Amino acid sequence: MSDLPSPSRLFRGLTLLSVGGLVLVVLGAATVAILAEFAKTWRWYFRMEQAMALATPVTLVLLGLSLVGLIGVVALADRT
């Protein structure tokens, strides 16, 4: 018996972590955008642009990891 977790469990963990991170990143960027719309100042609009510039590549990476994890979960699912 091996101490390594099964591949399906690894894909499930990858999916949960990447989707959770994706939700947090999008929620953070949305929070900054909402605050910018309430403040309606150039400083806050600049902060919103910075948040979007930072969140975009992170979101793309997490979205890619989520898709890989989901495909792995489906591919290794029990077919009973």
LUMMIBA-31474 format. One line per field, with one value per atom (N, C-alpha, C, CB): residue number from 1; residue in three letters; atom name; x, y, z negated. Coordinates in pm, 1 decimal, padded with zeros to 6 digits. Glycine has a CB too. Layout:
<pts>
torke <- (NUM ...)
sedo <- (ALA ...)
vonu <- (CA ...)
u <- (X ...)
v <- (Y ...)
w <- (Z ...)
</pts>
This chain:
<pts>
torke <- (1 1 1 1 2 2 2 2 3 3 3 3 4 4 4 4 5 5 5 5 6 6 6 6 7 7 7 7 8 8 8 8 9 9 9 9 10 10 10 10 11 11 11 11 12 12 12 12 13 13 13 13 14 14 14 14 15 15 15 15 16 16 16 16 17 17 17 17 18 18 18 18 19 19 19 19 20 20 20 20 21 21 21 21 22 22 22 22 23 23 23 23 24 24 24 24 25 25 25 25 26 26 26 26 27 27 27 27 28 28 28 28 29 29 29 29 30 30 30 30 31 31 31 31 32 32 32 32 33 33 33 33 34 34 34 34 35 35 35 35 36 36 36 36 37 37 37 37 38 38 38 38 39 39 39 39 40 40 40 40 41 41 41 41 42 42 42 42 43 43 43 43 44 44 44 44 45 45 45 45 46 46 46 46 47 47 47 47 48 48 48 48 49 49 49 49 50 50 50 50 51 51 51 51 52 52 52 52 53 53 53 53 54 54 54 54 55 55 55 55 56 56 56 56 57 57 57 57 58 58 58 58 59 59 59 59 60 60 60 60 61 61 61 61 62 62 62 62 63 63 63 63 64 64 64 64 65 65 65 65 66 66 66 66 67 67 67 67 68 68 68 68 69 69 69 69 70 70 70 70 71 71 71 71 72 72 72 72 73 73 73 73 74 74 74 74 75 75 75 75 76 76 76 76 77 77 77 77 78 78 78 78 79 79 79 79 80 80 80 80)
sedo <- (MET MET MET MET SER SER SER SER ASP ASP ASP ASP LEU LEU LEU LEU PRO PRO PRO PRO SER SER SER SER PRO PRO PRO PRO SER SER SER SER ARG ARG ARG ARG LEU LEU LEU LEU PHE PHE PHE PHE ARG ARG ARG ARG GLY GLY GLY GLY LEU LEU LEU LEU THR THR THR THR LEU LEU LEU LEU LEU LEU LEU LEU SER SER SER SER VAL VAL VAL VAL GLY GLY GLY GLY GLY GLY GLY GLY LEU LEU LEU LEU VAL VAL VAL VAL LEU LEU LEU LEU VAL VAL VAL VAL VAL VAL VAL VAL LEU LEU LEU LEU GLY GLY GLY GLY ALA ALA ALA ALA ALA ALA ALA ALA THR THR THR THR VAL VAL VAL VAL ALA ALA ALA ALA ILE ILE ILE ILE LEU LEU LEU LEU ALA ALA ALA ALA GLU GLU GLU GLU PHE PHE PHE PHE ALA ALA ALA ALA LYS LYS LYS LYS THR THR THR THR TRP TRP TRP TRP ARG ARG ARG ARG TRP TRP TRP TRP TYR TYR TYR TYR PHE PHE PHE PHE ARG ARG ARG ARG MET MET MET MET GLU GLU GLU GLU GLN GLN GLN GLN ALA ALA ALA ALA MET MET MET MET ALA ALA ALA ALA LEU LEU LEU LEU ALA ALA ALA ALA THR THR THR THR PRO PRO PRO PRO VAL VAL VAL VAL THR THR THR THR LEU LEU LEU LEU VAL VAL VAL VAL LEU LEU LEU LEU LEU LEU LEU LEU GLY GLY GLY GLY LEU LEU LEU LEU SER SER SER SER LEU LEU LEU LEU VAL VAL VAL VAL GLY GLY GLY GLY LEU LEU LEU LEU ILE ILE ILE ILE GLY GLY GLY GLY VAL VAL VAL VAL VAL VAL VAL VAL ALA ALA ALA ALA LEU LEU LEU LEU ALA ALA ALA ALA ASP ASP ASP ASP ARG ARG ARG ARG THR THR THR THR)
vonu <- (N CA C CB N CA C CB N CA C CB N CA C CB N CA C CB N CA C CB N CA C CB N CA C CB N CA C CB N CA C CB N CA C CB N CA C CB N CA C CB N CA C CB N CA C CB N CA C CB N CA C CB N CA C CB N CA C CB N CA C CB N CA C CB N CA C CB N CA C CB N CA C CB N CA C CB N CA C CB N CA C CB N CA C CB N CA C CB N CA C CB N CA C CB N CA C CB N CA C CB N CA C CB N CA C CB N CA C CB N CA C CB N CA C CB N CA C CB N CA C CB N CA C CB N CA C CB N CA C CB N CA C CB N CA C CB N CA C CB N CA C CB N CA C CB N CA C CB N CA C CB N CA C CB N CA C CB N CA C CB N CA C CB N CA C CB N CA C CB N CA C CB N CA C CB N CA C CB N CA C CB N CA C CB N CA C CB N CA C CB N CA C CB N CA C CB N CA C CB N CA C CB N CA C CB N CA C CB N CA C CB N CA C CB N CA C CB N CA C CB N CA C CB N CA C CB N CA C CB N CA C CB N CA C CB N CA C CB N CA C CB)
u <- (00084.2 00000.0 00088.9 -00095.9 00061.7 00141.5 00086.1 00144.8 00177.0 00135.1 00091.9 00247.7 00106.7 00069.1 -00082.9 00139.4 -00138.9 -00283.6 -00315.1 -00335.3 -00437.1 -00477.8 -00482.9 -00616.0 -00464.6 -00469.5 -00603.7 -00440.3 -00712.3 -00843.3 -00855.0 -00956.9 -00796.5 -00798.1 -00711.5 -00749.0 -00598.7 -00513.1 -00583.6 -00381.5 -00653.0 -00726.1 -00840.9 -00780.1 -00905.9 -01014.6 -00961.4 -01086.0 -00846.9 -00785.5 -00739.9 -00668.2 -00680.1 -00638.2 -00757.8 -00567.2 -00868.0 -00988.2 -01042.9 -01095.2 -01052.6 -01107.1 -01019.9 -01122.0 -00890.1 -00800.3 -00800.9 -00658.1 -00798.9 -00794.3 -00927.1 -00758.9 -01039.2 -01168.7 -01183.9 -01285.6 -01141.4 -01145.5 -01058.7 -01100.7 -00938.7 -00851.1 -00909.3 -00714.2 -00971.2 -01034.5 -01146.1 -01089.7 -01227.6 -01336.1 -01278.9 -01423.2 -01173.7 -01114.8 -01053.1 -01009.7 -00984.9 -00923.1 -01029.0 -00834.0 -01131.7 -01238.2 -01314.1 -01335.5 -01337.0 -01404.9 -01322.3 -01432.5 -01190.9 -01103.9 -01104.8 -00963.0 -01094.7 -01097.0 -01233.2 -01063.0 -01338.9 -01472.9 -01492.6 -01579.1 -01436.6 -01446.6 -01379.6 -01384.4 -01261.7 -01192.0 -01272.3 -01050.3 -01331.9 -01411.9 -01535.2 -01454.5 -01600.3 -01717.2 -01677.2 -01785.3 -01566.9 -01519.7 -01484.8 -01397.6 -01427.8 -01394.0 -01519.6 -01312.3 -01624.6 -01748.7 -01817.4 -01843.1 -01803.1 -01859.7 -01780.4 -01863.4 -01648.0 -01563.5 -01565.7 -01419.7 -01567.1 -01567.0 -01452.2 -01700.8 -01333.7 -01214.8 -01113.3 -01153.6 -01024.8 -00922.4 -00829.8 -00841.7 -00804.8 -00716.7 -00775.4 -00694.2 -00905.9 -00968.1 -00982.7 -01103.3 -01006.4 -01011.3 -00874.3 -01058.5 -00768.5 -00633.4 -00610.4 -00526.8 -00656.2 -00644.1 -00720.9 -00695.2 -00837.4 -00915.9 -00838.9 -01052.9 -00778.8 -00698.9 -00581.5 -00647.3 -00517.0 -00406.8 -00457.0 -00336.6 -00571.2 -00626.9 -00660.9 -00752.3 -00718.7 -00753.3 -00627.5 -00839.5 -00525.3 -00400.1 -00332.4 -00304.1 -00343.6 -00284.5 -00370.0 -00267.0 -00501.2 -00591.3 -00602.8 -00728.0 -00584.8 -00607.1 -00514.6 -00588.8 -00382.3 -00299.0 -00320.8 -00152.3 -00344.2 -00369.7 -00498.5 -00378.2 -00600.1 -00727.9 -00711.2 -00831.4 -00634.3 -00613.9 -00542.3 -00534.6 -00441.9 -00370.4 -00463.2 -00247.2 -00538.8 -00629.8 -00741.7 -00689.0 -00787.6 -00890.1 -00835.2 -00941.3 -00711.8 -00648.5 -00631.3 -00513.8 -00586.9 -00571.8 -00706.7 -00503.9 -00809.2 -00943.1 -00989.9 -01042.6 -00968.0 -01008.3 -00931.1 -00987.6 -00801.6 -00721.2 -00772.7 -00570.3 -00799.6 -00851.7 -00986.7 -00861.0 -01075.4 -01208.4 -01202.1 -01297.7 -01118.4 -01103.3 -01044.7 -01012.9 -00949.1 -00891.8 -00992.4 -00774.7 -01076.9 -01179.8 -01277.0 -01256.5 -01317.7 -01412.0 -01345.5 -01465.2 -01221.4 -01152.4 -01128.8 -01019.6 -01107.6 -01077.8 -01198.8 -00964.7 -01316.1 -01436.0 -01471.0 -01554.5 -01526.7 -01571.7 -01692.8 -01605.6 -01690.9 -01802.4 -01881.6 -01752.2 -01966.2 -02044.2 -02187.0 -02037.7)
v <- (-00117.5 00000.0 00124.2 -00000.4 00214.4 00335.6 00446.3 00381.3 00533.0 00646.5 00764.9 00688.4 00754.9 00865.0 00869.4 00850.5 00989.8 00998.9 00960.2 01141.5 00919.7 00878.1 00999.8 00806.8 00977.0 01088.2 01161.4 01037.5 01088.3 01155.1 01249.2 01051.4 01211.2 01298.8 01422.6 01222.0 01405.9 01520.8 01617.9 01474.0 01565.4 01652.7 01724.1 01572.0 01653.5 01715.1 01828.8 01609.9 01806.6 01911.3 02029.3 01855.4 02000.7 02107.3 02190.9 02048.9 02124.1 02195.0 02282.2 02096.0 02228.8 02305.9 02426.8 02217.2 02406.6 02518.5 02625.7 02467.7 02584.4 02683.4 02758.1 02615.2 02689.8 02758.3 02851.9 02655.2 02808.1 02895.0 03018.9 02818.0 03000.4 03115.0 03206.9 03067.7 03149.0 03228.1 03314.7 03136.4 03257.7 03333.9 03448.5 03242.2 03423.0 03527.7 03639.9 03468.0 03606.4 03708.8 03795.8 03644.0 03732.6 03809.0 03893.1 03714.2 03839.2 03914.4 04035.9 03823.9 04018.3 04130.4 04240.2 04081.6 04202.5 04302.4 04370.6 04237.1 04296.3 04355.1 04451.6 04245.7 04420.6 04509.8 04643.1 04445.1 04638.8 04762.7 04841.1 04732.1 04773.3 04840.7 04907.2 04740.8 04839.3 04897.1 05019.5 04792.7 05009.5 05124.4 05241.8 05085.2 05213.5 05319.9 05387.7 05263.8 05309.9 05369.8 05452.5 05261.6 05413.2 05494.6 05623.4 05414.8 05613.3 05730.7 05828.2 05687.0 05775.6 05856.4 05958.6 05929.3 05911.7 05996.8 05927.9 06025.1 06008.4 05952.8 05858.5 06064.6 05888.7 05802.3 05661.7 05862.2 05654.3 05523.9 05453.1 05538.0 05530.4 05468.7 05412.1 05571.0 05482.5 05431.4 05303.1 05537.6 05299.2 05176.9 05061.5 05201.6 05095.3 04991.8 04936.5 05048.0 05024.3 04979.4 04892.5 05100.3 04931.5 04849.7 04713.0 04921.5 04710.1 04582.7 04492.0 04606.9 04549.9 04469.9 04419.8 04552.6 04504.4 04463.4 04350.4 04583.2 04352.3 04246.6 04120.1 04295.0 04137.0 04022.1 03944.6 04068.0 04010.6 03943.2 03823.4 04041.8 03836.9 03717.4 03609.2 03756.6 03651.0 03553.0 03477.1 03622.4 03548.5 03486.1 03386.1 03593.1 03422.5 03331.6 03203.5 03401.0 03215.9 03097.9 03009.8 03139.3 03070.9 02993.1 02930.0 03081.2 02999.7 02942.9 02822.0 03049.1 02832.3 02718.6 02599.9 02759.2 02624.9 02516.1 02453.6 02567.6 02537.1 02485.4 02392.5 02600.4 02433.2 02349.0 02217.7 02423.7 02223.7 02100.5 02008.9 02133.2 02066.1 01986.1 01926.1 02069.3 02004.8 01953.0 01842.1 02065.8 01860.2 01755.5 01629.3 01804.7 01646.6 01530.8 01459.0 01573.4 01535.1 01473.4 01392.9 01581.5 01450.1 01379.2 01256.4 01473.7 01271.2 01159.6 01043.0 01206.6 01071.9 00966.1 00927.0 01009.7 00975.0 00942.2 00793.9 01028.7 00738.8 00599.2 00588.8 00546.7 00490.4 00470.7 00347.2 00454.8 00369.1 00256.5 00264.7 00252.9)
w <- (00000.0 00000.0 00000.0 -00121.8 00089.4 00103.9 00015.1 00250.8 -00033.2 -00115.0 -00029.6 -00208.1 00101.1 00189.9 00208.2 00327.1 00212.7 00238.7 00382.6 00210.0 00405.0 00539.4 00632.2 00535.5 00761.4 00856.4 00856.3 00995.5 00837.9 00836.4 00717.3 00832.7 00606.1 00487.6 00509.9 00362.9 00579.4 00611.0 00704.5 00674.2 00806.0 00897.6 00826.0 01016.4 00735.0 00658.8 00571.8 00571.4 00507.9 00426.2 00509.6 00348.9 00625.7 00716.4 00759.5 00839.3 00790.8 00834.3 00722.7 00880.8 00602.9 00491.6 00458.0 00369.1 00455.4 00423.0 00531.2 00402.4 00656.3 00764.4 00778.4 00896.6 00761.5 00767.7 00647.3 00771.7 00531.3 00413.3 00430.8 00289.9 00482.8 00509.5 00614.6 00553.7 00716.5 00822.1 00765.0 00932.4 00678.6 00615.8 00533.4 00526.8 00457.3 00373.9 00456.6 00282.6 00564.0 00648.5 00714.7 00755.3 00768.9 00834.7 00732.2 00909.0 00614.6 00509.6 00466.6 00388.9 00454.9 00419.9 00524.9 00399.4 00650.6 00758.2 00765.7 00893.6 00745.4 00747.3 00631.4 00742.5 00516.4 00401.2 00429.3 00277.9 00489.0 00524.2 00627.7 00578.0 00723.1 00825.6 00764.2 00934.5 00671.0 00604.5 00522.8 00514.1 00450.9 00373.2 00464.4 00288.8 00580.1 00675.2 00727.2 00792.3 00750.5 00799.0 00690.9 00849.3 00566.8 00459.0 00439.0 00328.4 00444.8 00420.3 00538.3 00392.2 00659.3 00782.3 00785.3 00796.6 00748.3 00757.3 00847.8 00615.4 00905.1 00993.4 00918.4 01057.8 00792.8 00713.4 00702.1 00572.7 00673.8 00661.3 00796.2 00596.0 00902.8 01035.1 01073.7 01140.2 01033.2 01058.3 00979.1 01021.3 00854.2 00773.6 00837.0 00630.7 00893.4 00960.7 01080.8 01005.8 01158.1 01272.9 01228.4 01352.4 01118.9 01067.1 01021.8 00950.5 00955.6 00909.1 01027.0 00823.2 01130.6 01248.9 01320.0 01346.5 01326.6 01392.0 01314.8 01404.6 01184.5 01102.4 01105.4 00958.0 01104.0 01094.7 01225.4 01051.8 01338.3 01466.6 01488.6 01579.4 01475.7 01497.7 01391.9 01499.6 01268.6 01162.2 01191.3 01023.8 01236.4 01270.1 01384.4 01307.9 01485.7 01598.0 01555.7 01707.4 01470.1 01421.7 01338.4 01338.8 01247.7 01164.0 01246.1 01054.7 01347.3 01434.7 01510.2 01533.8 01558.6 01626.3 01533.7 01682.4 01410.2 01312.9 01278.6 01185.2 01269.4 01241.5 01352.4 01224.0 01475.7 01588.7 01591.2 01720.3 01565.7 01561.6 01450.9 01539.2 01333.8 01223.2 01253.4 01099.3 01312.8 01345.6 01450.1 01395.6 01549.6 01651.7 01588.9 01768.2 01499.0 01430.0 01342.3 01346.4 01273.4 01188.7 01274.7 01107.3 01386.6 01473.8 01537.1 01584.1 01579.9 01645.0 01549.5 01702.0 01421.6 01325.5 01240.1 01235.7 01277.6 01200.1 01213.2 01246.0 01106.0 01110.0 01201.0 00967.3 01285.8 01376.8 01331.5 01524.2 01232.3 01178.6 01222.8 01026.9)
</pts>
